[in-house]
């Protein structure tokens, strides 16, 4: 509790200096070839790529608040190549497509890195890879199985025993791990948003912030986005609102808002950093069902998040739920268990927010209004990189002609929908309880989790 005493309850990333002044709100009726709703990663990538494909296209972005204020500015900054929320999840759902999905994912991460350099985006992009660590014997067995399956497919995956993983990062809790060197980059998520925003404006995208779209209606030539003080008439619309998607009601069947919470430490001293190693600065995730994720920042703070993914019964999104002392205390306890040599470190920031979660843990895609609107949603916490792929898919769907992306089963299929409330809350809370039980019982999944697995609904946190 002493370590948390001075922590500020806001996103460390968004509180940094350098945030651009907000763009003016929309106060008139305008027209566009493409209107994008939402100025997080998904919306900004869509606008940017649309202008790259056709510089003459009139593109408008409308944002209810300011660019990146939600998940895009509150995440851990893991920019992963995976489009399927990890290899195992992808294999369980799209086994026949995994080779092409892995290839597309690596190409997508390459394209993000190229865009960062091309547009001069100063977001501390470092392609360090990700280290998955085991803290229980059953987790080590599962990582060994993953390593074997990934190696057969030619992926660069390195298995580390206890001594090797502790030579990378020294924690007494580590029993072994798997390092995927090229699979992930770490970024400053807010500065990535701000850089994409600037790049869009430089290419001629028109941006209106503090402009909430209240409804969508049909017009003879497309769709109209109605706001409190203006309107956008557009031939096509890309919906990029994540967990805040209320404009297309059918999405409520597939999406639930789950709260994720994060801590940020003060900068480590040179002595503290030497005590844990971490010379290669990988992003880290542990292999539990309820897993932590953590990484170093440019000034050697540790971001520590995850584990306690919370669904509030009824699924209402409320700002008051962005801070949860019970979870922050639990995260702090786990931090000091993992790194007892950092017992004097204090936390400077604590925050939380919603992620758009679906039952298959990876994004799904579709259209509405007879193909005039496209959406990509359900990234389940792994959207920093995958949203760029989702932007490509949305633009292909709006183009109206089949492409290599729109032919993918991953793009054509939908996740299993969640049941309506109050059954939805009961199912999710039973699942969360069962996941915690599995972690406490050597990874053994109870009857409920085995049933979900059989239905293709394997859950973790």
N, C-alpha and C positions, 0 to 999 in steps of 0.2 A: 504493500500500500504506500510505503514511503516513495518507492520508485515511480508511482503514478501521481503523486501529490501535486506536482506542478504541470501535469500534462494539459495542454490546450485542446478543447473539444472541437477540432476542425481538421480538414485534410491538410497535411503538411504540404502537399504538392500545390494545391490551390492557394495556399497562404503565402507562397513565395512572391518576391518582387518580380515584376515583368509581365503581369497580366495585362492584356490589351484593354483599352477603354471599350465599353460596350458599343456595338453598332446601334443606330437609331431604330426604334420600333417602326413597324409598317403603319402608315396612316392614310393610305389611299388604295385605289384599285390598280393593280399592275398585272402584266401578263408575262408568261415565260414558256419556253419549250419544256423545261423540266423544273418542277418544284420539289425541294427536299425538305421534309419535316424532321427537324432535329439536327443539332450541330455538335453532336459527339463524334466519335471516330467513324461510326457507320455513315452518318450524313455527310461529314466532311470528305471522306474518301469518295463517296458517291459523286459529290459535286466536282471534286478535283479530277477524277478519272473521266467524268462526262466531258469536261472542258478539254482534257488531253485528247480524248477521242475525236472531238469536234469543237475546235476553238470558237466557231461561230454560234454554237448553241447557247441560247439564253437560259442561264441557270440561276435560280433563286433558292436560298436557304432561309427558312424561318425557324426560330428557336424560342421556346417558351421562356427561357431564362437567359443565361449566357453560355457561350461555347464551352463544353466540357464540364459543366457544373455537376453532373450526376456521375454515373459509373466511369466515364472516361477520365475524370479528374480525381477519382477516389480509389483507383485500383492499385495493385502492387507493382505495376510496371513490368510484368512478364510478357514479352512479345514473342509468342511461341509460333513455331512452324505448323504445329498440329491444327488441322481443321476440324478434328473429331473429338476434341477434349481428351487427347492422349491415344496412344496406339491401341491399348487394350480395349478401350471403349469403342474405337473405330472398328476393330476386328470383330467385336460382338454384334455390330449392327450392319456394317458394310464390308464383309470379308472379301467379296469379289472385286471391290473397288479400292482396296487399301493401297495397292501399289500406285495407282494413279492419284489417289488422294494424298499420299505421302509426297509424291512428286510435285503436285500442285501446291501443297503446303510449303515445301522448301522454296519453290519459285515465288510464292507470295511473300515469304519473308525476305528473299533477295530483293523483290520489288520495293518493299518497304525501306530496306536499307538504301537502295538506289535513290528513292524519292527523298529520303532524309538528306542525302548528300546533294542531290540536284537542286533542292529548294533551300539549302543552307539552314536546315532545322536543327537548332542547338538543343538536343534533348538527351544528351549523354547516352546515345545508342551504343551499346557494347554487346557484341555477339559472343557471350561467354558460355552459352549452353546451360543446361539444367542438370543438377545433381539430385537424384531421388535417393533418399536414405532410409534404411530400415532401422527401427528402434526396438523391434520385437522379432523373435525367430520366424514367425509365420510370414512377416513382411519380407524377410530376406528370401524365403522360399519363393514368394510371388515375384520378387524382383529377378530372381534367377530364371524363372519361367519366361518373364518378359524379355530378358536379355537373350535367351535362346531363340525365341520367336522372332525378335527383331533382327538378330544377327543373320538368321536364315534368309531374310529379305534384303540383306545387304546394307542395313542401316549402321551408321557409326555409333555403336553403343558399347560402352566399356564397363565391365563389371569390376567393382572394387571390393576387396575384402576389408575386414575391420581396420587393419593397420593402414591400408591404402586410402580408405575414405577419411580416416582421422588425420592422415598426412595432408589431405586437402583442406578439411575443416575439422578442428579438434573439439569433439563433444564426447563425453563419456557415455552418452546414450546411443551412439552409432554402432551398429553391428556390421554394416556393409552398405553398399550402395551401387547405383548405376549412373554413370555420367554420359549424357548425350551432348557432345561438344558443340555441334552446329545447330542444335534444335531450337534454341531460344536466345533472344537478346533481352537485356534489361534496358529500360528507358525511363526517363522522367516523364510520366504520363501527361501532366499538365502542359509541359513545354512541347510535347508532341502535338497536343491539341492546338495550342497557340500557333505552332509552326504551320500546321495544316490549314488553319484558319487564314493565316497571312498568305500562304500560297494560293488558296482559293481566291482571295481578294485580288491578288496580283494578276490572276488569269481572267479576271472580269466577273467572277461570281458576285451576285448581289446578296448581301446578308442582312437580315433583320432580326435583332435580338429583342428579348423581352416582348415577344410576339407569340402568344399562344393561339394555336389553331383550335377553334371550338367545334367545327364540324366540316365535313366534306360533302359537296353536292355535285351532281352531274351537270355538265354544260353541253351544248351541241358539239363542241370541239375537244372536250376533255373533262377536266374536273376543276372545281372552285374550292379554294381553301378560305374559309371564313374566319376572321379574327375579330377582336373587339372593335377595332378602328380601321380595318382595311380588308382587302381580299386579293388573293392571287388566282388568276385564271391560267391554268397550265394544261398543255397537251398531255403530259404524263407527270405522275407523282411517285416519289420514292419515300416510303414511310420508314424512318430510322429513329424510333423513339424508345426502343428497348423495353424495360419493365414498365415504362409510363405509356404504353400503347393502349389508348382508349378510343381511338378514332375508327378502328376496325374491330367491331365487337367479337367477331369469330376468333380473334387471337386470344381472348380470355379463356377459351377452352384448353389451350395448350401451354399457357404461361402462368407461372406463379412468381410473385416477388419474394425473394429470399434475401435476408439481411446478412451482410458479411462485415466483419469488424477487424480493425487494424491498429497496431501500435507503432510508433516511431521513436527510436532512442535518440539521445543526444549523440554528437559525433564521438566516435571512439578515439581514445588517445593511441599513440603509436604502440605503447606498451600493451594496452588492451587488445589491439588488433594482432599483435604478435602472439598473444596468448591463445588465440583461436586459429591463427593461420589465415586461410581464405585468400591465398595469393592469387588464385585464378578467378575469384570474384563471381563464381557461378550463382545463378538463382537456385534456390533449394526448395524442395518439397519432401515431406516425409510420406511414407507409404501406408499410413493408416487409412481407414475409411473416413474417420474424422482427421483431416490432415492439416498441417501447418504449411505455410509458404513464407519464405523470407529471403532477403537479399540485401546487399550493401548499396548505399547511395553514393553519389559523387564525392560527398564530404565524409564518407565512412560512418554514416548512421546505419543502423539495422532496422529495416522495415520488417515487422513480424505480424502476420495475420492468419486468418483462416480458422479452422477447427470447429468453431461454434456457429455454424450456419443456422440462422433462426428464421422460422416461418411463424408469423403471428396469425393466430386463428382469424379467419375472415379475409385475410389477404389485403387489408387496407395499407396504403403507403402513407406514413405520417413522419414529418420531420423529427418529432420527439423520439422516434425509434432509432435515429442515427447514432445515439449514444446509449450504451448499455453497460453499466458499471459491473454487473455480474460477469459479463463476458470479458471485459478489460482485465478484471482481476484474475480470471482463469488464464487468459493469454499471458499475463505477466508471470504467473506462477510457472507456466510451461516454459517460458523463455529462460528463467533462471535455473530450471531443471536441465535444460539443454546446454546452457552455458554458465555453469556455476562460477567459472573464472571471471565472469562479468558482474559479480554480485553488487558492485558499487555503481553500476550504470543506472541512469534515470531515463524515464520516458518524457519526451517533450510534447508529443501530439498523440491523440487518440480520436478515431472517427469510425463511421460506418455508413452503410448505404445499401440500396437494393441492387440485385442483379436479376436479369431476366432468365429464369430457370425453366427448362422444359424437361420432359421425361426421358429424352435421349441424350441430354447433356451437351449437345452440339446444335449449332444453328439450323433452323429450317427456313424455307423460302416459299413464296407464293405470290399470287396476284389477286386483285379485286377489281371491281368496276369494269368487268370485261377486258381485263388486261391493261387498263389505263393506270393502275396503281400496282406497285410491287413492294414487297417487304422482305426483310431478313431479320430474324429475331431468335432468341433462345440461346445465346452464346454461353450462358451459365458460367460466367467468370473467366472465360478464356477468349475474350473478344478483342484484346488489344491488337493482335495480329489478324485474327480471322475476320474481323469486320472489313478489312480491305477486300478479301475474297468475296464476302457478302455483297459488297458494293458492285463488284464485277458481275455477280449473278443477277442482282437487281437490274442493272443496266441491260444485260442480255435479255432478261425477261421482258423488259419494257420495249426492247427492240422488236419483239413479236416473231422472230425467226429462231428455229432451233439452233443451238450452238453446242460445242463440246461440254460446256458447263451445265447448260439446262438439260442435257440428256442424262446427267449423272443421277443414279438412284438417290443419292443423298439430297439432291436438289428436288427431285420429283416426289419424294415421300414426305410424310408428316410423322411427328412423334405420336405416341398414344396420348389421347387427351386426359386431363385430370377430371375426376368426377366433380359435380357441383357441390357447393357448400350446403350443409355442414359436413358432408361426407369427405370432402376434399381435405379439410383440416384434420379430421380423424385419421385418414390414410397417411398424411404427411407426418403427423406426430407419432403414429405407430412406427413408421419407417425410421424416423430419427431416433426413437428409443431403441429400435432393433439394431441400428448401426452402432450405437454406443455399446450395446451388449456384445456385439461381435468383436469390437476392439478390446473389450475387457475379457473376452473368452477365446483368446488365441486365434481370432479371425473367423471363428466358426459362426456361420450364418444360420439364424433360426428359420423356422418353417415359413414365416412371412417373407423374409428376404429371399429364400429359395424359390418361393412362388413368384416373386417379382422377377427374379433371374430367369425363370422358365418362360415368363411372358415377355422377355426382352426389356425389362424395366429395372435392370440392376442399378442400385442407388449407392452413392457415397455422399460425403458432405460437400 
